Amino acid sequence: MSAQVLPLFPSISPKKTRGLSDPPSHIEVTPEMVAWHKRKALPGDPEDLMEEMLDWHRAKGKRAKDWIACWRNWCRNNARFENRRNGVPKKEQETRLTRSFIEQHARPGETYEAAELRLRREYRGE
């Protein structure tokens, strides 16, 4: 009589790879893809974004079912993350730069608010 071997964790199955494929060496960006990119008013060049996306997936060993859908997501994420530099939103960086500029150009004993008002007037030519 032979003993039946049962898996330790029957609910955990090996990673399913059905339908997933490795990144292709090249994907031609079609006029329809360019039109979609333009219609969505997304930043960046569609060809460059395709190269970046494929390079990233090759480097990380990532696989996908639909590489065109993957590219569209890459374009959307590029637009979302383009507004950030070094993990800080652009608007916040501009505020920091402005505050830094005002603090550097404040006269001795001048409050921040007074320096800001004076510098804005000087900038406008008033």
PyMOL commands that set and color helices and strands:
alter all, ss='L'
color gray80, all
select helices_A, chain A and resi 31-39+46-60+67-82+90-105+112-124
alter helices_A, ss='H'
color red, helices_A
select strands_A, chain A and resi 84-85+88-89
alter strands_A, ss='S'
color yellow, strands_A
deselect
rebuild
show_as cartoon
